[in-house]
Amino acid sequence: MHVLGPGFYVEMDIETDELVYWLKVATVGVIGVVTIQTAYKLYANLRHEKGRSRWKEFLAAIGFIPPLIPTALSSGPLSIPLDSKHPLNHNVARFRFLLPQPDQVLGLRPGQHISIAATVGGKRVVRMYSPVSGNEARGYFDLIIKRYEGEHALSKHIHAMKEGDKLECDGPRGHIVYKGRGTFVIGRSKKREKRTFHHLTAIAGGSGITPLLQILKSSLEDYSDCCSLHLVFANSSDKDVFLREELDALAETHSTRFRLTYTVSKAGDGWRGCVGRPDSSVVFKLIPRPSDDHVVMICGPNPMVKSVVNGLKEMGHQERNVLVF
Ligand SMILES: Cc1cc2nc3c(=O)[nH]c(=O)nc-3n(C[C@H](O)[C@H](O)[C@H](O)COP(=O)(O)OP(=O)(O)OC[C@H]3O[C@@H](n4cnc5c(N)ncnc54)[C@H](O)[C@@H]3O)c2cc1C
């Protein structure tokens, strides 16, 4: 056969069929390489877009799973204006912040929290907060914040905000996620571990109730979740207790599997709850026995958390069954 080269003929000993065969092999090879390269680029893009997985978005876009509800946090840090404020007691209020789009949800899973940042007294301050609204809230989310004093206290700054004033918000953050039906994913990246329990005890000190409430509510709202739940809500005095109506309503509606104990260090006249700090024997007696089927979740001021953890250890609770938020 004669093959035309650049400006001259080359005589080659190749049959036409053989040439066609090799051309086909080369074409399939090129198509294969391009396909693999494109698939890898798509995979890398879906996996690493700002460190967040976009597989679900992709599957929803091609109609493989139902359309996703847009999540505000998936597009990076947000500027969130204050919508309203409702005092819950003398130093705790519920704040509603607006998301950029009215159909968006914040996009946290139960147990996770966000970081809030602002410049307070000339200094940039960043603090963590656990929203009390879930992904049923479209276009907004709610925070319950206790006010602390201090030149650079962010909580004081937020309490002084006016409608329309903005904060910076980012997330999701946190290393404990409640997946439902007693299952938690605990830890970060490679050290992540899945654990399932049937008894969940939550010990909350003051505003430390917020992440625990998310988990309790998510369990109670799921009728297929059969875990038994016990919340011990500790406050300094009866005047400091907040969210009473909401908690009492949950306890009444779900009386078969949700037990609620209020405890205060200083009780006024007519107090009908428990009296004692959350690390006292009065409270510890109410907590189910240690076992690998029983998790104790704790959130509150550091000194409280430390002494409750020590008390639980003395009672025989294993460290792996105690989760500190
Ligand atoms: C995961 C996580 C979720 C959180 N969620 C919430 C939430 O939903 N609502 C909420 O109100 N807070 C929450 N917090 C606490 C919050 O992040 C801040 O620590 C708190 O608002 C105080 O910050 P600040 O800047 O106002 O005060 P700071 O300037 O940090 O402190 C001012 C003064 O208050 C004291 N103080 C600060 N925090 C406490 C405390 N917890 N107990 C006793 N004294 C304290 C300090 O010792 C200091 O004297 C959460 C914390 C974490 C880690």
The ligand as a MOL file (V3000), in Angstrom:
LIG
                    3D

  0  0  0     0  0            999 V3000
M  V30 BEGIN CTAB
M  V30 COUNTS 53 58 0 0 0
M  V30 BEGIN ATOM
M  V30 1 C -20.5280 24.2460 70.4320 0
M  V30 2 C -20.9870 25.4660 71.2050 0
M  V30 3 C -22.2850 25.8990 71.0580 0
M  V30 4 C -22.7400 27.0010 71.7910 0
M  V30 5 N -24.0230 27.4000 71.6450 0
M  V30 6 C -24.4730 28.4580 72.3640 0
M  V30 7 C -25.8360 28.8960 72.2480 0
M  V30 8 O -26.6140 28.3490 71.4690 0
M  V30 9 N -26.2300 29.9510 73.0140 0
M  V30 10 C -25.3610 30.6050 73.8790 0
M  V30 11 O -25.7860 31.5490 74.5480 0
M  V30 12 N -24.0650 30.2130 73.9830 0
M  V30 13 C -23.6090 29.1860 73.2510 0
M  V30 14 N -22.2890 28.8190 73.3490 0
M  V30 15 C -21.3460 29.6700 74.1350 0
M  V30 16 C -20.8450 30.8320 73.2240 0
M  V30 17 O -20.0170 30.3170 72.1950 0
M  V30 18 C -20.0120 31.8860 73.9580 0
M  V30 19 O -18.9920 31.2440 74.6570 0
M  V30 20 C -20.8500 32.7210 74.9130 0
M  V30 21 O -21.8670 33.4090 74.1960 0
M  V30 22 C -19.9700 33.7500 75.6380 0
M  V30 23 O -19.2530 34.4940 74.6830 0
M  V30 24 P -19.0480 36.0700 74.8700 0
M  V30 25 O -18.1280 36.5480 73.8080 0
M  V30 26 O -20.3480 36.7570 75.0050 0
M  V30 27 O -18.3980 36.1700 76.3080 0
M  V30 28 P -16.8360 36.0920 76.6650 0
M  V30 29 O -16.1640 37.3650 76.3010 0
M  V30 30 O -16.2800 34.8250 76.0910 0
M  V30 31 O -16.9540 35.9670 78.2280 0
M  V30 32 C -17.4880 37.0340 79.0070 0
M  V30 33 C -17.5490 36.5850 80.4630 0
M  V30 34 O -18.5310 35.5320 80.6040 0
M  V30 35 C -17.9410 34.3430 81.1440 0
M  V30 36 N -18.5310 33.2080 80.4110 0
M  V30 37 C -18.4590 33.0110 79.0640 0
M  V30 38 N -19.1300 31.9060 78.7210 0
M  V30 39 C -19.6100 31.3930 79.8690 0
M  V30 40 C -20.4000 30.2530 80.1740 0
M  V30 41 N -20.8070 29.4180 79.2130 0
M  V30 42 N -20.7530 30.0500 81.4840 0
M  V30 43 C -20.3470 30.8860 82.4570 0
M  V30 44 N -19.6070 31.9840 82.2190 0
M  V30 45 C -19.2330 32.2210 80.9610 0
M  V30 46 C -16.4650 34.4860 80.8850 0
M  V30 47 O -15.7010 33.7910 81.8430 0
M  V30 48 C -16.2560 35.9930 80.9760 0
M  V30 49 O -16.1180 36.3880 82.3300 0
M  V30 50 C -21.8430 27.6960 72.6510 0
M  V30 51 C -20.5190 27.2590 72.7750 0
M  V30 52 C -20.0960 26.1600 72.0530 0
M  V30 53 C -18.6600 25.7060 72.1840 0
M  V30 END ATOM
M  V30 BEGIN BOND
M  V30 1 1 1 2
M  V30 2 1 2 3
M  V30 3 2 2 52
M  V30 4 2 3 4
M  V30 5 1 4 5
M  V30 6 1 4 50
M  V30 7 2 5 6
M  V30 8 1 6 7
M  V30 9 1 6 13
M  V30 10 2 7 8
M  V30 11 1 7 9
M  V30 12 1 9 10
M  V30 13 2 10 11
M  V30 14 1 10 12
M  V30 15 2 12 13
M  V30 16 1 13 14
M  V30 17 1 14 15
M  V30 18 1 14 50
M  V30 19 1 15 16
M  V30 20 1 16 17
M  V30 21 1 16 18
M  V30 22 1 18 19
M  V30 23 1 18 20
M  V30 24 1 20 21
M  V30 25 1 20 22
M  V30 26 1 22 23
M  V30 27 1 23 24
M  V30 28 2 24 25
M  V30 29 1 24 26
M  V30 30 1 24 27
M  V30 31 1 27 28
M  V30 32 2 28 29
M  V30 33 1 28 30
M  V30 34 1 28 31
M  V30 35 1 31 32
M  V30 36 1 32 33
M  V30 37 1 33 34
M  V30 38 1 33 48
M  V30 39 1 34 35
M  V30 40 1 35 36
M  V30 41 1 35 46
M  V30 42 1 36 37
M  V30 43 1 36 45
M  V30 44 2 37 38
M  V30 45 1 38 39
M  V30 46 1 39 40
M  V30 47 2 39 45
M  V30 48 1 40 41
M  V30 49 2 40 42
M  V30 50 1 42 43
M  V30 51 2 43 44
M  V30 52 1 44 45
M  V30 53 1 46 47
M  V30 54 1 46 48
M  V30 55 1 48 49
M  V30 56 2 50 51
M  V30 57 1 51 52
M  V30 58 1 52 53
M  V30 END BOND
M  V30 END CTAB
M  END
